[in-house]
Amino acid sequence: MSVTAAKGFTAAGIAAGIKENGNPDLALVVNTGPRLAAAGVFTSNRVKAAPVLWSEQVLKGGLVSAVVLNSGGANACTGPQGFQDTHATAEKAAEVLSLNAGEVAVASTGLIGVTLPMDKLLPGVEKAAAELSAHGGEKAAIAIKTTDSVHKTAVVTRDGWTVGGMAKGAGMLAPGLATMLVVLTTDADLDADILDKALRDATRVTFDRVDSDGCMSTNDTVLLLASGAAEVTPEYAEFAEAVREVCDDLGRQLIGDAEGASKDIKVEVVNAASEADAVEVGRSIARNNLLKCALHGEDPNWGRVLSAIGTTSAAFDPNRLNVAINGVWVCKNGSVGEDRDLVDMRYREVVITADLAAGDQTATIWTNDLTADYVHENSAYSS
Amino acid sequence: MSVTAAKGFTAAGIAAGIKENGNPDLALVVNTGPRLAAAGVFTSNRVKAAPVLWSEQVLKGGLVSAVVLNSGGANACTGPQGFQDTHATAEKAAEVLSLNAGEVAVASTGLIGVTLPMDKLLPGVEKAAAELSAHGGEKAAIAIKTTDSVHKTAVVTRDGWTVGGMAKGAGMLAPGLATMLVVLTTDADLDADILDKALRDATRVTFDRVDSDGCMSTNDTVLLLASGAAEVTPEYAEFAEAVREVCDDLGRQLIGDAEGASKDIKVEVVNAASEADAVEVGRSIARNNLLKCALHGEDPNWGRVLSAIGTTSAAFDPNRLNVAINGVWVCKNGSVGEDRDLVDMRYREVVITADLAAGDQTATIWTNDLTADYVHENSAYSS
């Protein structure tokens, strides 16, 4: 499972002491080859954490031998010291693994604005390297958790090759990637350009459409590493589909574990004039705090859906809008439709279908409800 | 006080039975002249309530004799029936006041997607007309309350003339106007064009920068009526300042009474390259749910401020950003600044200053914190 499901990878997850509670907080993933191809997608937030700035440079070469990931501190907004710390982390991994530091990606997650305890992190890298194993994927996935209640992994196996991965993220999930660290691995034999295309095609319709609370992180990182160990080169379409499937699975797990949420909400926008319109409308609905509160209260409040659609620039006629909640068309032609009492709101998953009656394009955005628990989790502690 | 502070206006507020709990729910404001000039600003939501569609037409003439306002139902997303109901309301007021229906503006607030009980509303108009008085401003302000805990009025008096007004709004406060109904009156002798300019200049920097929860209503309406009864024509600058002062006062009252809020948050953006940049950054900070939760928890979490700034397209260098919370510069040059423990978060008002170090333009946005009470108020009942 996880990042070691594909051949040609070892991983480890250990407690380095970065987290004060002693939980696992450092993961290492190593590509043992024969190929060392890689691609990465990073946060579009213009305030980027030091490890993002570092790893963006590393990925430009299309070659990654190892990834060091830590929870317990985001190393964001930490100035020149933060960048030096990331650099030192990569150098340490390179030293103990006999690699070039320019092939070591780094990813961090946790509190913004606090420097990392390097006296614990650097020995941690050494310790993790000593524990690398072809069965270490689960431990690595556990070590990157922050407020996640469970660790997240996914695997898809095709004819002789595999794509697997791990993810962490439980809040600050938003477009331009949710607040997530994701490492995907494959033993398929593919070059960096193909990996890059497959990763971008997949994240655009999966992680980029997970929008738990509208907040965009400074640290989002999604990496895809290929070892070539399966000695198989799949067709692009088949490979891209497998990557998308793994991303979709992990994205769904992120929404299912979002901080304080009691509902997973699938916003389907149909009959839009363009995909961009569908995404804009889906995001507007997904970010409407009043609607998210109503859904938490199991109130199929379609008026708040219309109100959210009305703030967009998408093509639609207000008098032709239709909205279904869990399959009941509670709004027809911009006005009262079927009886809202027919909507069954008891289950965790809620499906909102917004029909713009303006074309044939669609998009799906996933979000969560807004709850007192979310407020509590994000007001009671710094995070 | 309120809409009857200026000479040339009568008003009334009564219980018509639209609200099931028997509270006041219908207000009438009448301009007794000699002048009947008026201007209006309406929601920029493309899903507009029937009374907004009606009143936009009325205001095109620049002449308003009376305004009928009801709480207890928004008459939004009610289809052709909704528009007929608004029309009937204006006709009824015109009949009992011997006016032309085309001079009667209508405004509604309450639940979306439910038609109004016209069998109660129309007799209510008659009853309100019978109670019109030059001292009826307070009662009118009370009758337009929905979840407001207090009614809101403001008055500014200058040399021989007055601008007064009333407002309602407690949630769904957002740009393109907060969810609000506002009626302003003046006895200054000014024509509709001047009123329109003064009203737009004022709302742009007041109501339009009140952003409690990022949700934009289908019903927002701000009207300014001039009676000319003071027989004074002030200079434009002086008049515009008085209108802005009244709008600012009412806007501050709206934020202070926002549903479930425990903090009133002033987001000041300074040293922006343009006013548009300052507004974009201010709104992004004001809408960040994670930050709003942190401030509720009295946590001066500047990392979430930087994270919000980073999602904008404003001109700035991440390494030159400075952030103060209640006057303490907790972030300097994009990194850790003064000790966050110096920030005193005990009071209801919180001031966040974001220094973009990119120019000399500024803007201020007002918002609230995100609380469990907000979630409760908006999930426990339809609204």
Interface residues (C-beta under 8 A of the other chain):
Chain A: S44 N45 R46 V47 K48 A74 A76 C77 T78 G79 G82 L111 I112 G113 V114 T115 G171 M172 G176 D213 G214 C215 M216 S217 T218 R287 N288 N289 L290 C293 A294 H296 G297 D299 N301 W302 G303 R304 L306 S307 A308 I309 G310 T311 T312 F316 P318 N319 L321 C331 N333 G334 S335 V336 L370 T371 A372 Y374 V375 H376 E377 N378 S379 A380 Y381 S382
Chain B: S44 N45 R46 V47 K48 A74 A76 C77 T78 G79 G82 L111 I112 G113 V114 T115 G171 M172 G176 D213 G214 C215 M216 S217 T218 R287 N288 N289 L290 C293 A294 H296 G297 D299 N301 W302 G303 R304 L306 S307 A308 I309 G310 T311 T312 F316 P318 N319 L321 C331 N333 G334 S335 V336 L370 T371 A372 Y374 V375 H376 E377 N378 S379 A380 Y381 S382
